Amino acid sequence: MIDRPVTGHEIVLKPTDTIQSRTDTRGKIAFVNPTFLRISGYDKEELLGAPHNILRHPDMPRSVFQVMWQMVQRGEEFYGFVKNRAKNGDHYWVFTRVGARTDDGGAITGYSSVRIAPKREFLPEWEKTYAQLRAVEAGVPRDQQCAAGTQALVAFLTKRGVKSLTDYVIKQT
């Protein structure tokens, strides 16, 4: 994760904002739309070729991104609520969809992401859930954090009677 400030100031996306990006198979940014630039505060030149996790906010549990990578590498779509960090340290919440791009033979060539303004009434639940996942992750050695956080996320979903993160998140759109 890149060491940048956290201001505590939120950028609230407009209902018309649609943030788009594409990456290669390793998560290096290959395309960003103008809304991405406006919200994130980065210049295009700063983003192209940079790892997409340049936006990662420290409030986001590592396990959520592990789950995302596992899903998209299997060719599944990932849906989730993500708290990103702008260049200046401000944050913004998005409802995101990440999916694989494939060639004619079906091989994954990269990933596309579309992010929109989330329904705000769901954000307190995700703030609380992500804080709990971070606490679980912090309680174990680094090499065990993603597995422990994923296990806690599965328990969270099971308690709510759903089988997958996608099933739960889609109900909140």
OpenMM code with the backbone's topology and positions (N, CA, C; nanometers):
from openmm import Vec3, app, unit

residues = "MET ILE ASP ARG PRO VAL THR GLY HIS GLU ILE VAL LEU LYS PRO THR ASP THR ILE GLN SER ARG THR ASP THR ARG GLY LYS ILE ALA PHE VAL ASN PRO THR PHE LEU ARG ILE SER GLY TYR ASP LYS GLU GLU LEU LEU GLY ALA PRO HIS ASN ILE LEU ARG HIS PRO ASP MET PRO ARG SER VAL PHE GLN VAL MET TRP GLN MET VAL GLN ARG GLY GLU GLU PHE TYR GLY PHE VAL LYS ASN ARG ALA LYS ASN GLY ASP HIS TYR TRP VAL PHE THR ARG VAL GLY ALA ARG THR ASP ASP GLY GLY ALA ILE THR GLY TYR SER SER VAL ARG ILE ALA PRO LYS ARG GLU PHE LEU PRO GLU TRP GLU LYS THR TYR ALA GLN LEU ARG ALA VAL GLU ALA GLY VAL PRO ARG ASP GLN GLN CYS ALA ALA GLY THR GLN ALA LEU VAL ALA PHE LEU THR LYS ARG GLY VAL LYS SER LEU THR ASP TYR VAL ILE LYS GLN THR".split()
positions = [
    Vec3(0.0851, -0.1174, 0.0000),
    Vec3(0.0000, 0.0000, 0.0000),
    Vec3(0.0895, 0.1234, 0.0000),
    Vec3(0.0486, 0.2231, -0.0702),
    Vec3(0.1246, 0.3469, -0.0809),
    Vec3(0.1005, 0.4315, 0.0438),
    Vec3(0.2082, 0.4881, 0.0987),
    Vec3(0.1979, 0.5695, 0.2189),
    Vec3(0.1575, 0.7115, 0.1813),
    Vec3(0.0319, 0.7415, 0.2009),
    Vec3(-0.0215, 0.8752, 0.1749),
    Vec3(-0.1126, 0.9119, 0.2910),
    Vec3(-0.1418, 1.0394, 0.3055),
    Vec3(-0.2273, 1.0802, 0.4178),
    Vec3(-0.3709, 1.0303, 0.4024),
    Vec3(-0.4391, 1.0298, 0.5141),
    Vec3(-0.5831, 1.0037, 0.5182),
    Vec3(-0.6435, 1.1276, 0.5815),
    Vec3(-0.7270, 1.1982, 0.5065),
    Vec3(-0.7809, 1.3252, 0.5555),
    Vec3(-0.9085, 1.3103, 0.6371),
    Vec3(-0.9831, 1.2012, 0.6145),
    Vec3(-1.1135, 1.1866, 0.6786),
    Vec3(-1.2243, 1.2592, 0.6043),
    Vec3(-1.1888, 1.3293, 0.4985),
    Vec3(-1.2877, 1.4019, 0.4177),
    Vec3(-1.3402, 1.3091, 0.3081),
    Vec3(-1.4729, 1.3030, 0.2953),
    Vec3(-1.5329, 1.2162, 0.1939),
    Vec3(-1.5730, 1.2940, 0.0700),
    Vec3(-1.5402, 1.2371, -0.0433),
    Vec3(-1.5917, 1.2831, -0.1726),
    Vec3(-1.7147, 1.1980, -0.2004),
    Vec3(-1.8299, 1.2593, -0.2121),
    Vec3(-1.9528, 1.1841, -0.2381),
    Vec3(-1.9794, 1.1864, -0.3882),
    Vec3(-1.9842, 1.0674, -0.4470),
    Vec3(-2.0112, 1.0584, -0.5898),
    Vec3(-2.1537, 1.1023, -0.6205),
    Vec3(-2.1700, 1.1664, -0.7349),
    Vec3(-2.3036, 1.2009, -0.7837),
    Vec3(-2.3663, 1.0762, -0.8441),
    Vec3(-2.4985, 1.0691, -0.8470),
    Vec3(-2.5642, 0.9533, -0.9084),
    Vec3(-2.5259, 0.9335, -1.0555),
    Vec3(-2.4802, 1.0387, -1.1196),
    Vec3(-2.4421, 1.0291, -1.2614),
    Vec3(-2.2958, 0.9916, -1.2820),
    Vec3(-2.2164, 0.9860, -1.1745),
    Vec3(-2.0743, 0.9517, -1.1869),
    Vec3(-2.0574, 0.8027, -1.2160),
    Vec3(-1.9809, 0.7726, -1.3187),
    Vec3(-1.9431, 0.6353, -1.3504),
    Vec3(-1.7921, 0.6339, -1.3714),
    Vec3(-1.7235, 0.5636, -1.2827),
    Vec3(-1.5785, 0.5524, -1.2885),
    Vec3(-1.5458, 0.4223, -1.3612),
    Vec3(-1.4601, 0.4319, -1.4618),
    Vec3(-1.4233, 0.3132, -1.5390),
    Vec3(-1.2722, 0.2999, -1.5464),
    Vec3(-1.2265, 0.1759, -1.5443),
    Vec3(-1.0845, 0.1485, -1.5643),
    Vec3(-1.0680, 0.0081, -1.6201),
    Vec3(-0.9510, -0.0122, -1.6793),
    Vec3(-0.9095, -0.1441, -1.7261),
    Vec3(-0.7662, -0.1668, -1.6807),
    Vec3(-0.7367, -0.2916, -1.6502),
    Vec3(-0.6008, -0.3279, -1.6101),
    Vec3(-0.5544, -0.4486, -1.6913),
    Vec3(-0.4235, -0.4749, -1.6821),
    Vec3(-0.3718, -0.5994, -1.7370),
    Vec3(-0.3979, -0.7098, -1.6341),
    Vec3(-0.3466, -0.8282, -1.6578),
    Vec3(-0.3734, -0.9408, -1.5682),
    Vec3(-0.3055, -0.9276, -1.4319),
    Vec3(-0.2108, -0.8367, -1.4207),
    Vec3(-0.1418, -0.8148, -1.2927),
    Vec3(-0.1952, -0.6942, -1.2161),
    Vec3(-0.3005, -0.6295, -1.2683),
    Vec3(-0.3596, -0.5157, -1.1996),
    Vec3(-0.2971, -0.3823, -1.2329),
    Vec3(-0.2136, -0.3757, -1.3348),
    Vec3(-0.1544, -0.2478, -1.3783),
    Vec3(-0.2569, -0.1748, -1.4650),
    Vec3(-0.2792, -0.0485, -1.4374),
    Vec3(-0.3819, 0.0304, -1.5045),
    Vec3(-0.3439, 0.0557, -1.6504),
    Vec3(-0.4393, 0.0270, -1.7400),
    Vec3(-0.4196, 0.0471, -1.8834),
    Vec3(-0.5142, 0.1531, -1.9400),
    Vec3(-0.6246, 0.1813, -1.8696),
    Vec3(-0.7224, 0.2793, -1.9159),
    Vec3(-0.7962, 0.3356, -1.7960),
    Vec3(-0.8218, 0.4656, -1.7992),
    Vec3(-0.9085, 0.5318, -1.7018),
    Vec3(-0.9944, 0.6332, -1.7765),
    Vec3(-1.1167, 0.6502, -1.7319),
    Vec3(-1.2021, 0.7503, -1.7952),
    Vec3(-1.1880, 0.8849, -1.7227),
    Vec3(-1.2393, 0.9919, -1.7815),
    Vec3(-1.2256, 1.1248, -1.7187),
    Vec3(-1.2853, 1.1334, -1.5779),
    Vec3(-1.3928, 1.0602, -1.5513),
    Vec3(-1.4520, 1.0630, -1.4171),
    Vec3(-1.3551, 1.0047, -1.3149),
    Vec3(-1.2854, 0.9005, -1.3533),
    Vec3(-1.1831, 0.8413, -1.2665),
    Vec3(-1.0803, 0.9480, -1.2283),
    Vec3(-1.0327, 1.0215, -1.3266),
    Vec3(-0.9331, 1.1251, -1.3020),
    Vec3(-0.9880, 1.2337, -1.2104),
    Vec3(-1.1098, 1.2789, -1.2366),
    Vec3(-1.1703, 1.3863, -1.1580),
    Vec3(-1.1896, 1.3461, -1.0124),
    Vec3(-1.2394, 1.2274, -0.9887),
    Vec3(-1.2678, 1.1839, -0.8514),
    Vec3(-1.1382, 1.1507, -0.7769),
    Vec3(-1.0468, 1.0813, -0.8428),
    Vec3(-0.9249, 1.0361, -0.7742),
    Vec3(-0.8223, 1.1470, -0.7546),
    Vec3(-0.8269, 1.2498, -0.8399),
    Vec3(-0.7295, 1.3583, -0.8292),
    Vec3(-0.5957, 1.3292, -0.8948),
    Vec3(-0.5846, 1.2148, -0.9596),
    Vec3(-0.4599, 1.1804, -1.0291),
    Vec3(-0.4655, 1.2289, -1.1731),
    Vec3(-0.3474, 1.2510, -1.2297),
    Vec3(-0.3349, 1.2755, -1.3731),
    Vec3(-0.3277, 1.1403, -1.4425),
    Vec3(-0.3694, 1.1387, -1.5673),
    Vec3(-0.3670, 1.0149, -1.6449),
    Vec3(-0.2274, 0.9528, -1.6468),
    Vec3(-0.1259, 1.0363, -1.6630),
    Vec3(0.0113, 0.9878, -1.6696),
    Vec3(0.0551, 0.9200, -1.5396),
    Vec3(0.0003, 0.9642, -1.4272),
    Vec3(0.0338, 0.9037, -1.2983),
    Vec3(-0.0289, 0.7655, -1.2831),
    Vec3(-0.1418, 0.7441, -1.3506),
    Vec3(-0.2162, 0.6199, -1.3327),
    Vec3(-0.1799, 0.5109, -1.4316),
    Vec3(-0.1583, 0.5481, -1.5572),
    Vec3(-0.1302, 0.4455, -1.6573),
    Vec3(-0.0011, 0.3721, -1.6226),
    Vec3(-0.0121, 0.2411, -1.6105),
    Vec3(0.1015, 0.1572, -1.5725),
    Vec3(0.1170, 0.1389, -1.4227),
    Vec3(0.0450, 0.2165, -1.3439),
    Vec3(0.0518, 0.2039, -1.1979),
    Vec3(-0.0380, 0.0884, -1.1517),
    Vec3(-0.0069, 0.0288, -1.0374),
    Vec3(-0.0957, -0.0756, -0.9849),
    Vec3(-0.2282, -0.0124, -0.9414),
    Vec3(-0.3383, -0.0836, -0.9677),
    Vec3(-0.4706, -0.0300, -0.9332),
    Vec3(-0.4829, -0.0055, -0.7830),
    Vec3(-0.4048, -0.0771, -0.7042),
    Vec3(-0.4147, -0.0578, -0.5595),
    Vec3(-0.3561, 0.0760, -0.5133),
    Vec3(-0.3150, 0.1598, -0.6069),
    Vec3(-0.2759, 0.2966, -0.5737),
    Vec3(-0.3918, 0.3689, -0.5036),
    Vec3(-0.5140, 0.3200, -0.5264),
    Vec3(-0.6345, 0.3804, -0.4678),
    Vec3(-0.6741, 0.3186, -0.3340),
    Vec3(-0.6048, 0.2160, -0.2946),
    Vec3(-0.6484, 0.1418, -0.1762),
    Vec3(-0.6448, 0.2279, -0.0507),
    Vec3(-0.7568, 0.2302, 0.0158),
    Vec3(-0.7689, 0.3008, 0.1436),
    Vec3(-0.7305, 0.2032, 0.2549),
    Vec3(-0.6596, 0.2491, 0.3581),
    Vec3(-0.6189, 0.1572, 0.4650),
    Vec3(-0.7368, 0.0982, 0.5430),
    Vec3(-0.8572, 0.1535, 0.5283),
    Vec3(-0.9738, 0.0951, 0.5947),
    Vec3(-1.0241, -0.0314, 0.5258),
    Vec3(-0.9725, -0.0605, 0.4070),
    Vec3(-1.0168, -0.1792, 0.3340),
    Vec3(-0.9370, -0.3015, 0.3788),
    Vec3(-1.0065, -0.4080, 0.4196),
    Vec3(-0.9376, -0.5304, 0.4600),
    Vec3(-0.8677, -0.5971, 0.3409),
    Vec3(-0.7519, -0.6536, 0.3665),
    Vec3(-0.6787, -0.7248, 0.2616),
    Vec3(-0.7599, -0.8415, 0.2075),
    Vec3(-0.8355, -0.9070, 0.2939),
    Vec3(-0.9101, -1.0269, 0.2537),
    Vec3(-1.0154, -0.9976, 0.1473),
    Vec3(-1.0728, -0.8787, 0.1482),
    Vec3(-1.1732, -0.8444, 0.0463),
    Vec3(-1.1087, -0.8450, -0.0919),
    Vec3(-0.9883, -0.7935, -0.1010),
    Vec3(-0.9201, -0.7924, -0.2302),
    Vec3(-0.8729, -0.9324, -0.2696),
    Vec3(-0.8388, -1.0159, -0.1711),
    Vec3(-0.8045, -1.1532, -0.2048),
    Vec3(-0.9257, -1.2244, -0.2632),
    Vec3(-1.0413, -1.2068, -0.2015),
    Vec3(-1.1643, -1.2673, -0.2537),
    Vec3(-1.1911, -1.2166, -0.3952),
    Vec3(-1.1761, -1.0853, -0.4159),
    Vec3(-1.1979, -1.0289, -0.5489),
    Vec3(-1.1064, -1.0950, -0.6515),
    Vec3(-0.9752, -1.1026, -0.6212),
    Vec3(-0.8798, -1.1607, -0.7152),
    Vec3(-0.9121, -1.3068, -0.7433),
    Vec3(-0.9492, -1.3817, -0.6411),
    Vec3(-0.9848, -1.5224, -0.6624),
    Vec3(-1.1038, -1.5341, -0.7576),
    Vec3(-1.2027, -1.4501, -0.7373),
    Vec3(-1.3220, -1.4561, -0.8217),
    Vec3(-1.2912, -1.4183, -0.9664),
    Vec3(-1.2260, -1.3053, -0.9881),
    Vec3(-1.2046, -1.2596, -1.1257),
    Vec3(-1.1055, -1.3485, -1.2003),
    Vec3(-1.0103, -1.4080, -1.1293),
    Vec3(-0.9175, -1.4990, -1.1956),
    Vec3(-0.9851, -1.6290, -1.2376),
    Vec3(-1.0993, -1.6604, -1.1748),
    Vec3(-1.1802, -1.7756, -1.2177),
    Vec3(-1.2776, -1.7364, -1.3285),
    Vec3(-1.2783, -1.6091, -1.3646),
    Vec3(-1.3699, -1.5619, -1.4677),
    Vec3(-1.5051, -1.5176, -1.4142),
    Vec3(-1.5196, -1.5110, -1.2821),
    Vec3(-1.6444, -1.4652, -1.2206),
    Vec3(-1.6409, -1.3141, -1.2048),
    Vec3(-1.7569, -1.2539, -1.1960),
    Vec3(-1.7639, -1.1102, -1.1687),
    Vec3(-1.7632, -1.0885, -1.0177),
    Vec3(-1.6956, -0.9838, -0.9767),
    Vec3(-1.6930, -0.9442, -0.8359),
    Vec3(-1.7762, -0.8177, -0.8216),
    Vec3(-1.8636, -0.8161, -0.7223),
    Vec3(-1.9402, -0.6970, -0.6865),
    Vec3(-1.9093, -0.6656, -0.5411),
    Vec3(-1.8904, -0.5382, -0.5113),
    Vec3(-1.8625, -0.5041, -0.3735),
    Vec3(-1.8676, -0.3556, -0.3465),
    Vec3(-1.8664, -0.3242, -0.2183),
    Vec3(-1.8569, -0.1869, -0.1712),
    Vec3(-1.7107, -0.1638, -0.1363),
    Vec3(-1.6519, -0.0597, -0.1935),
    Vec3(-1.5097, -0.0336, -0.1747),
    Vec3(-1.4892, 0.1124, -0.1359),
    Vec3(-1.4053, 0.1302, -0.0370),
    Vec3(-1.3651, 0.2639, 0.0048),
    Vec3(-1.2283, 0.2905, -0.0567),
    Vec3(-1.2209, 0.3869, -0.1463),
    Vec3(-1.0968, 0.4227, -0.2137),
    Vec3(-1.0400, 0.5505, -0.1560),
    Vec3(-0.9103, 0.5713, -0.1816),
    Vec3(-0.8435, 0.6925, -0.1359),
    Vec3(-0.7952, 0.7719, -0.2571),
    Vec3(-0.8332, 0.8990, -0.2608),
    Vec3(-0.7883, 0.9902, -0.3659),
    Vec3(-0.6429, 1.0294, -0.3391),
    Vec3(-0.5828, 1.0905, -0.4374),
    Vec3(-0.4427, 1.1316, -0.4271),
    Vec3(-0.4176, 1.2216, -0.3061),
    Vec3(-0.5118, 1.3110, -0.2752),
    Vec3(-0.4923, 1.4052, -0.1659),
    Vec3(-0.5264, 1.3477, -0.0284),
    Vec3(-0.5665, 1.2191, -0.0227),
    Vec3(-0.5995, 1.1568, 0.1054),
    Vec3(-0.7474, 1.1525, 0.1365),
    Vec3(-0.8293, 1.2236, 0.0593),
    Vec3(-0.9741, 1.2126, 0.0759),
    Vec3(-1.0169, 1.0712, 0.0372),
    Vec3(-1.1365, 1.0320, 0.0794),
    Vec3(-1.1860, 0.8993, 0.0425),
    Vec3(-1.3195, 0.9112, -0.0287),
    Vec3(-1.3523, 0.8040, -0.0996),
    Vec3(-1.4826, 0.7966, -0.1659),
    Vec3(-1.5252, 0.6505, -0.1727),
    Vec3(-1.6533, 0.6298, -0.1476),
    Vec3(-1.7126, 0.4971, -0.1535),
    Vec3(-1.7667, 0.4733, -0.2931),
    Vec3(-1.7509, 0.3489, -0.3396),
    Vec3(-1.8066, 0.3093, -0.4682),
    Vec3(-1.8725, 0.1727, -0.4556),
    Vec3(-1.9712, 0.1524, -0.5396),
    Vec3(-2.0236, 0.0193, -0.5635),
    Vec3(-1.9535, -0.0263, -0.6899),
    Vec3(-1.8801, -0.1351, -0.6811),
    Vec3(-1.7942, -0.1750, -0.7927),
    Vec3(-1.8317, -0.3097, -0.8509),
    Vec3(-1.8068, -0.3206, -0.9778),
    Vec3(-1.8159, -0.4470, -1.0504),
    Vec3(-1.6836, -0.4648, -1.1230),
    Vec3(-1.6179, -0.5777, -1.0992),
    Vec3(-1.4919, -0.6094, -1.1659),
    Vec3(-1.5115, -0.7417, -1.2393),
    Vec3(-1.4713, -0.7443, -1.3643),
    Vec3(-1.4831, -0.8662, -1.4426),
    Vec3(-1.3645, -0.8836, -1.5347),
    Vec3(-1.3449, -1.0069, -1.5780),
    Vec3(-1.2340, -1.0398, -1.6664),
    Vec3(-1.2666, -1.0010, -1.8104),
    Vec3(-1.1616, -0.9579, -1.8819),
    Vec3(-1.1686, -0.9405, -2.0275),
    Vec3(-1.0970, -1.0607, -2.0867),
    Vec3(-1.1518, -1.1171, -2.1938),
    Vec3(-1.0934, -1.2373, -2.2519),
    Vec3(-1.0685, -1.2196, -2.4010),
    Vec3(-0.9770, -1.3014, -2.4519),
    Vec3(-0.9524, -1.3022, -2.5955),
    Vec3(-1.0483, -1.4010, -2.6617),
    Vec3(-1.0365, -1.4186, -2.7909),
    Vec3(-1.1271, -1.5067, -2.8651),
    Vec3(-1.1207, -1.6511, -2.8174),
    Vec3(-1.0099, -1.6901, -2.7607),
    Vec3(-0.9953, -1.8259, -2.7095),
    Vec3(-1.0414, -1.8432, -2.5664),
    Vec3(-1.0855, -1.7348, -2.5040),
    Vec3(-1.1337, -1.7411, -2.3664),
    Vec3(-1.0280, -1.7153, -2.2614),
    Vec3(-0.9047, -1.6896, -2.3023),
    Vec3(-0.7990, -1.6599, -2.2050),
    Vec3(-0.8168, -1.5192, -2.1497),
    Vec3(-0.7974, -1.5043, -2.0217),
    Vec3(-0.8103, -1.3736, -1.9571),
    Vec3(-0.6934, -1.2856, -1.9995),
    Vec3(-0.7259, -1.1658, -2.0491),
    Vec3(-0.6238, -1.0709, -2.0939),
    Vec3(-0.6136, -0.9487, -2.0036),
    Vec3(-0.7065, -0.9358, -1.9120),
    Vec3(-0.7074, -0.8220, -1.8209),
    Vec3(-0.8424, -0.8146, -1.7514),
    Vec3(-0.8644, -0.7014, -1.6848),
    Vec3(-0.9861, -0.6847, -1.6063),
    Vec3(-1.0445, -0.5459, -1.6305),
    Vec3(-1.1769, -0.5375, -1.6254),
    Vec3(-1.2483, -0.4108, -1.6372),
    Vec3(-1.3239, -0.3855, -1.5084),
    Vec3(-1.3308, -0.2606, -1.4715),
    Vec3(-1.4035, -0.2232, -1.3508),
    Vec3(-1.4910, -0.1028, -1.3796),
    Vec3(-1.6142, -0.1109, -1.3316),
    Vec3(-1.7084, 0.0000, -1.3399),
    Vec3(-1.7556, 0.0272, -1.1984),
    Vec3(-1.7467, 0.1534, -1.1578),
    Vec3(-1.7833, 0.1915, -1.0224),
    Vec3(-1.8826, 0.3063, -1.0266),
    Vec3(-1.9829, 0.2958, -0.9421),
    Vec3(-2.0872, 0.3984, -0.9338),
    Vec3(-2.1079, 0.4353, -0.7868),
    Vec3(-2.1895, 0.5378, -0.7659),
    Vec3(-2.2218, 0.5786, -0.6290),
    Vec3(-2.3020, 0.4673, -0.5610),
    Vec3(-2.2616, 0.4291, -0.4413),
    Vec3(-2.3370, 0.3262, -0.3695),
    Vec3(-2.4602, 0.3864, -0.3035),
    Vec3(-2.5535, 0.3006, -0.2675),
    Vec3(-2.6652, 0.3468, -0.1849),
    Vec3(-2.6088, 0.3729, -0.0458),
    Vec3(-2.6206, 0.4948, -0.0019),
    Vec3(-2.5545, 0.5390, 0.1209),
    Vec3(-2.6042, 0.4681, 0.2467),
    Vec3(-2.7275, 0.4196, 0.2443),
    Vec3(-2.7801, 0.3547, 0.3647),
    Vec3(-2.7072, 0.2240, 0.3981),
    Vec3(-2.6326, 0.1674, 0.3034),
    Vec3(-2.5600, 0.0438, 0.3291),
    Vec3(-2.4177, 0.0674, 0.3798),
    Vec3(-2.3689, 0.1893, 0.3696),
    Vec3(-2.2294, 0.2160, 0.4058),
    Vec3(-2.1973, 0.1931, 0.5537),
    Vec3(-2.2855, 0.2297, 0.6492),
    Vec3(-2.2516, 0.2017, 0.7894),
    Vec3(-2.2277, 0.0521, 0.8161),
    Vec3(-2.3055, -0.0336, 0.7532),
    Vec3(-2.2850, -0.1775, 0.7710),
    Vec3(-2.1479, -0.2200, 0.7180),
    Vec3(-2.1100, -0.1658, 0.6021),
    Vec3(-1.9810, -0.2045, 0.5445),
    Vec3(-1.8650, -0.1441, 0.6239),
    Vec3(-1.8799, -0.0247, 0.6753),
    Vec3(-1.7756, 0.0329, 0.7627),
    Vec3(-1.7533, -0.0595, 0.8827),
    Vec3(-1.8622, -0.1020, 0.9450),
    Vec3(-1.8539, -0.1893, 1.0631),
    Vec3(-1.7951, -0.3252, 1.0256),
    Vec3(-1.8429, -0.3825, 0.9167),
    Vec3(-1.7941, -0.5141, 0.8732),
    Vec3(-1.6463, -0.5090, 0.8394),
    Vec3(-1.6058, -0.4070, 0.7663),
    Vec3(-1.4644, -0.3961, 0.7300),
    Vec3(-1.3775, -0.3718, 0.8526),
    Vec3(-1.4268, -0.2980, 0.9510),
    Vec3(-1.3511, -0.2790, 1.0753),
    Vec3(-1.3331, -0.4127, 1.1467),
    Vec3(-1.4370, -0.4949, 1.1471),
    Vec3(-1.4274, -0.6271, 1.2100),
    Vec3(-1.3278, -0.7157, 1.1352),
    Vec3(-1.3317, -0.7112, 1.0024),
    Vec3(-1.2371, -0.7915, 0.9242),
    Vec3(-1.0939, -0.7454, 0.9471),
    Vec3(-1.0729, -0.6131, 0.9532),
    Vec3(-0.9378, -0.5615, 0.9796),
    Vec3(-0.8886, -0.6069, 1.1172),
    Vec3(-0.9794, -0.6097, 1.2156),
    Vec3(-0.9412, -0.6537, 1.3503),
    Vec3(-0.8999, -0.8013, 1.3485),
    Vec3(-0.9743, -0.8831, 1.2759),
    Vec3(-0.9385, -1.0248, 1.2624),
    Vec3(-0.8017, -1.0359, 1.1959),
    Vec3(-0.7822, -0.9626, 1.0873),
    Vec3(-0.6545, -0.9673, 1.0154),
    Vec3(-0.5391, -0.9217, 1.1046),
    Vec3(-0.5618, -0.8190, 1.1847),
    Vec3(-0.4553, -0.7654, 1.2702),
    Vec3(-0.4165, -0.8622, 1.3819),
    Vec3(-0.5047, -0.9566, 1.4120),
    Vec3(-0.4794, -1.0497, 1.5218),
    Vec3(-0.3966, -1.1708, 1.4849),
    Vec3(-0.3542, -1.1797, 1.3594),
    Vec3(-0.2750, -1.2948, 1.3160),
    Vec3(-0.1536, -1.2452, 1.2372),
    Vec3(-0.0525, -1.3308, 1.2203),
    Vec3(0.0631, -1.2896, 1.1395),
    Vec3(0.0214, -1.2541, 0.9970),
    Vec3(0.0988, -1.1675, 0.9338),
    Vec3(0.0663, -1.1158, 0.8001),
    Vec3(0.0361, -1.2265, 0.6988),
    Vec3(0.1115, -1.3345, 0.7026),
    Vec3(0.0903, -1.4407, 0.6038),
    Vec3(-0.0398, -1.5184, 0.6262),
    Vec3(-0.1074, -1.4929, 0.7364),
    Vec3(-0.2350, -1.5586, 0.7668),
    Vec3(-0.3535, -1.4629, 0.7599),
    Vec3(-0.3273, -1.3340, 0.7376),
    Vec3(-0.4329, -1.2334, 0.7445),
    Vec3(-0.5441, -1.2539, 0.6427),
    Vec3(-0.5075, -1.2776, 0.5182),
    Vec3(-0.6111, -1.2916, 0.4149),
    Vec3(-0.6991, -1.4127, 0.4411),
    Vec3(-0.6391, -1.5233, 0.4810),
    Vec3(-0.7172, -1.6437, 0.5097),
    Vec3(-0.8102, -1.6207, 0.6293),
    Vec3(-0.7590, -1.5589, 0.7343),
    Vec3(-0.8415, -1.5324, 0.8533),
    Vec3(-0.9546, -1.4348, 0.8214),
    Vec3(-0.9227, -1.3298, 0.7446),
    Vec3(-1.0255, -1.2335, 0.7063),
    Vec3(-1.1308, -1.2954, 0.6167),
    Vec3(-1.0876, -1.3803, 0.5246),
    Vec3(-1.1831, -1.4478, 0.4360),
    Vec3(-1.2750, -1.5388, 0.5161),
    Vec3(-1.2187, -1.6097, 0.6116),
    Vec3(-1.2996, -1.6960, 0.6980),
    Vec3(-1.4026, -1.6133, 0.7753),
    Vec3(-1.3620, -1.4973, 0.8247),
    Vec3(-1.4552, -1.4096, 0.8965),
    Vec3(-1.5622, -1.3550, 0.8020),
    Vec3(-1.5249, -1.3261, 0.6775),
    Vec3(-1.6221, -1.2783, 0.5794),
    Vec3(-1.7239, -1.3878, 0.5476),
    Vec3(-1.6788, -1.5108, 0.5327),
    Vec3(-1.7707, -1.6226, 0.5081),
    Vec3(-1.8666, -1.6383, 0.6262),
    Vec3(-1.8160, -1.6246, 0.7477),
    Vec3(-1.9019, -1.6342, 0.8666),
    Vec3(-2.0059, -1.5225, 0.8670),
    Vec3(-1.9640, -1.4014, 0.8291),
    Vec3(-2.0555, -1.2865, 0.8193),
    Vec3(-2.1686, -1.3179, 0.7215),
    Vec3(-2.1335, -1.3716, 0.6045),
    Vec3(-2.2338, -1.4024, 0.5017),
    Vec3(-2.3254, -1.5163, 0.5457),
    Vec3(-2.2670, -1.6190, 0.6076),
    Vec3(-2.3456, -1.7329, 0.6553),
    Vec3(-2.4481, -1.6875, 0.7580),
    Vec3(-2.4064, -1.5989, 0.8462),
    Vec3(-2.4971, -1.5462, 0.9496),
    Vec3(-2.6162, -1.4736, 0.8864),
    Vec3(-2.5959, -1.4181, 0.7679),
    Vec3(-2.7025, -1.3466, 0.6976),
    Vec3(-2.7786, -1.4362, 0.5994),
    Vec3(-2.7434, -1.5638, 0.5980),
    Vec3(-2.8167, -1.6611, 0.5180),
    Vec3(-2.7875, -1.6566, 0.3688),
    Vec3(-2.6700, -1.6077, 0.3311),
    Vec3(-2.6341, -1.6041, 0.1891),
    Vec3(-2.5078, -1.6865, 0.1674),
    Vec3(-2.4916, -1.7351, 0.0442),
    Vec3(-2.3802, -1.8235, 0.0139),
    Vec3(-2.2600, -1.7519, -0.0442),
    Vec3(-2.2809, -1.6321, -0.0970),
    Vec3(-2.1665, -1.5645, -0.1587),
    Vec3(-2.1745, -1.4141, -0.1368),
    Vec3(-2.0587, -1.3528, -0.1453),
    Vec3(-2.0509, -1.2076, -0.1334),
    Vec3(-2.1342, -1.1412, -0.2425),
    Vec3(-2.1263, -1.1930, -0.3644),
    Vec3(-2.2027, -1.1358, -0.4753),
    Vec3(-2.3522, -1.1384, -0.4448),
    Vec3(-2.4026, -1.2517, -0.3961),
    Vec3(-2.5458, -1.2612, -0.3638),
    Vec3(-2.5876, -1.1546, -0.2641),
    Vec3(-2.5040, -1.1340, -0.1634),
    Vec3(-2.5373, -1.0360, -0.0594),
    Vec3(-2.5295, -0.8940, -0.1114),
    Vec3(-2.4229, -0.8645, -0.1849),
    Vec3(-2.4004, -0.7287, -0.2336),
    Vec3(-2.5051, -0.6882, -0.3376),
    Vec3(-2.5387, -0.7789, -0.4268),
    Vec3(-2.6357, -0.7485, -0.5321),
    Vec3(-2.7709, -0.7078, -0.4732),
    Vec3(-2.8055, -0.7625, -0.3590),
    Vec3(-2.9303, -0.7253, -0.2929),
    Vec3(-2.9289, -0.5796, -0.2451),
    Vec3(-2.8098, -0.5193, -0.2413),
    Vec3(-2.7958, -0.3832, -0.1904),
    Vec3(-2.7778, -0.2797, -0.3012),
    Vec3(-2.8163, -0.3152, -0.4207),
    Vec3(-2.8022, -0.2199, -0.5317),
    Vec3(-2.9326, -0.1503, -0.5603),
] * unit.nanometer
topology = app.Topology()
chain = topology.addChain("A")
for resn in residues:
    res = topology.addResidue(resn, chain)
    for name in ("N", "CA", "C"):
        topology.addAtom(name, app.Element.getBySymbol(name[0]), res)
